[in-house]
Amino acid sequence: MDPDVATTDDPLIVVESPTVFGPGFTMTAIGGLRPDNADEGWQGSIDNVFFYQTVLDLDALTRIRNEGAEAIVPRPDDPPQITEVRRGADLKIAWSSLEGRIYTVEYTAALPGGWASIATVPSHGSSTSYTDTDPTRLGKVIGFYRVQLQP
């Protein structure tokens, strides 16, 4: 644990104890599941981190503290860049991609919003595209799309 949340340049204090996350869950969570609810007793802010059937060493815990979620699932060096959006009877999104990788196309009707995966698209080489033909999404006046590189 880090008793001084003002900085990340101090060493962590080691506490050894078995942990559980509710009845029947042999895992540990760092960060609150519900930041709108004080029942979890978390103060401050941190990315939610869960680990299951493993023991994190001091180095891993320090990286999580210092880097947040990116310590576990780092952002790619070359994230997808949307290169074309074309709207007609449907909506086509094209982006720069990496050979052999898989991308997830997500949609939300409002920002900030709950993103929903609407497609999984394998790379087509250096450029990949997806065409949305869903009449419900296309019928909305406002909508947002994003493309994520799967780990």
C-alpha positions as CSV (number, residue, x, y, z in Angstrom):
1,M,0.0,0.0,0.0
2,D,1.0,3.6,-0.5
3,P,0.1,5.8,2.5
4,D,1.1,9.0,0.7
5,V,-1.2,9.4,-2.3
6,A,0.3,12.8,-3.1
7,T,3.3,11.3,-4.9
8,T,4.5,8.1,-6.5
9,D,8.2,8.4,-5.6
10,D,8.0,6.7,-2.2
11,P,8.3,3.0,-1.6
12,L,5.2,0.8,-1.0
13,I,4.5,-0.7,2.4
14,V,4.1,-4.5,2.2
15,V,1.2,-6.1,3.9
16,E,0.8,-9.9,3.5
17,S,-2.7,-11.3,3.9
18,P,-5.0,-13.7,2.0
19,T,-7.6,-11.7,0.1
20,V,-11.1,-12.3,-1.3
21,F,-13.5,-10.1,-3.2
22,G,-16.8,-11.0,-1.7
23,P,-18.1,-14.5,-1.0
24,G,-16.8,-17.1,-3.4
25,F,-14.4,-14.8,-5.3
26,T,-10.8,-15.6,-4.6
27,M,-9.5,-12.5,-6.2
28,T,-8.4,-9.0,-5.1
29,A,-9.6,-5.7,-6.4
30,I,-7.8,-2.4,-6.3
31,G,-10.1,0.5,-6.7
32,G,-13.8,0.8,-6.3
33,L,-16.3,-1.0,-8.4
34,R,-18.8,1.8,-7.8
35,P,-17.2,5.2,-7.4
36,D,-20.6,6.6,-6.7
37,N,-20.9,4.4,-3.6
38,A,-18.8,4.8,-0.4
39,D,-19.6,1.2,0.8
40,E,-16.3,-0.1,-0.6
41,G,-14.3,2.2,1.6
42,W,-12.0,3.4,-1.1
43,Q,-10.7,6.9,-0.9
44,G,-8.9,8.7,-3.7
45,S,-8.9,7.5,-7.3
46,I,-7.3,4.7,-9.2
47,D,-8.0,2.6,-12.2
48,N,-9.9,-0.5,-11.3
49,V,-7.5,-3.5,-11.2
50,F,-8.4,-7.1,-10.5
51,F,-6.1,-10.0,-10.2
52,Y,-7.0,-13.7,-9.9
53,Q,-5.1,-16.8,-8.8
54,T,-1.8,-15.0,-8.7
55,V,0.5,-13.0,-6.4
56,L,1.7,-9.6,-7.5
57,D,5.2,-8.8,-6.5
58,L,6.3,-5.4,-5.3
59,D,7.4,-4.4,-8.8
60,A,4.0,-5.2,-10.4
61,L,2.2,-3.3,-7.6
62,T,4.4,-0.3,-8.0
63,R,3.8,-0.3,-11.8
64,I,0.1,-0.4,-11.2
65,R,0.3,2.5,-8.8
66,N,2.5,4.6,-11.1
67,E,1.0,3.8,-14.5
68,G,-2.6,2.7,-13.8
69,A,-4.3,0.4,-16.2
70,E,-1.6,0.9,-18.8
71,A,0.8,-1.1,-16.6
72,I,-1.3,-4.2,-17.3
73,V,-2.7,-3.5,-20.7
74,P,-0.4,-1.0,-22.4
75,R,-1.6,1.2,-25.2
76,P,-0.1,0.0,-28.5
77,D,2.8,2.0,-29.9
78,D,0.8,2.4,-33.1
79,P,-2.9,2.7,-32.2
80,P,-5.5,2.7,-35.0
81,Q,-6.0,6.1,-36.7
82,I,-9.4,6.6,-38.4
83,T,-8.6,7.6,-42.0
84,E,-12.1,7.8,-43.5
85,V,-15.7,8.1,-42.4
86,R,-18.3,8.0,-45.1
87,R,-22.0,8.3,-44.4
88,G,-24.7,7.4,-46.9
89,A,-27.4,4.8,-46.5
90,D,-24.8,3.1,-44.2
91,L,-21.7,4.3,-42.4
92,K,-18.2,3.2,-43.3
93,I,-15.2,3.7,-41.0
94,A,-11.7,3.0,-42.3
95,W,-8.5,3.0,-40.1
96,S,-4.8,2.3,-40.3
97,S,-4.1,-1.2,-39.0
98,L,-1.4,-3.7,-38.3
99,E,-1.2,-7.0,-40.2
100,G,-2.5,-10.0,-38.3
101,R,-4.2,-8.0,-35.6
102,I,-7.9,-7.9,-34.6
103,Y,-9.9,-4.7,-33.9
104,T,-13.1,-4.0,-32.1
105,V,-15.5,-1.4,-33.3
106,E,-17.5,0.2,-30.5
107,Y,-20.5,2.5,-30.4
108,T,-22.2,4.8,-27.9
109,A,-25.2,7.2,-28.4
110,A,-23.8,9.8,-25.9
111,L,-20.5,11.0,-24.3
112,P,-19.4,10.0,-21.8
113,G,-21.2,6.8,-22.5
114,G,-21.3,3.1,-22.2
115,W,-19.4,1.9,-25.2
116,A,-20.8,-1.3,-26.7
117,S,-18.9,-3.6,-29.0
118,I,-20.7,-3.8,-32.4
119,A,-18.1,-5.7,-34.5
120,T,-14.9,-7.6,-34.3
121,V,-12.8,-7.1,-37.5
122,P,-9.6,-8.8,-38.5
123,S,-7.0,-6.7,-40.1
124,H,-7.0,-6.3,-43.9
125,G,-3.4,-5.3,-43.9
126,S,-2.3,-1.7,-43.4
127,S,-5.9,-0.4,-43.8
128,T,-9.0,-2.0,-42.4
129,S,-12.7,-0.9,-42.6
130,Y,-16.1,-1.7,-41.2
131,T,-19.5,-0.7,-42.6
132,D,-22.4,-0.3,-40.1
133,T,-25.7,-1.1,-41.6
134,D,-27.8,-1.2,-38.4
135,P,-30.9,0.9,-38.9
136,T,-31.3,1.7,-35.2
137,R,-27.8,3.2,-34.9
138,L,-28.0,4.9,-38.3
139,G,-31.4,6.4,-37.4
140,K,-30.0,8.3,-34.5
141,V,-29.2,12.0,-35.0
142,I,-26.0,11.7,-32.8
143,G,-23.8,8.6,-32.3
144,F,-20.1,8.0,-31.6
145,Y,-17.8,5.2,-32.9
146,R,-14.3,4.2,-31.9
147,V,-11.9,1.5,-33.0
148,Q,-9.8,-0.4,-30.4
149,L,-6.9,-2.8,-31.1
150,Q,-7.4,-6.0,-29.2
151,P,-4.6,-7.1,-26.9
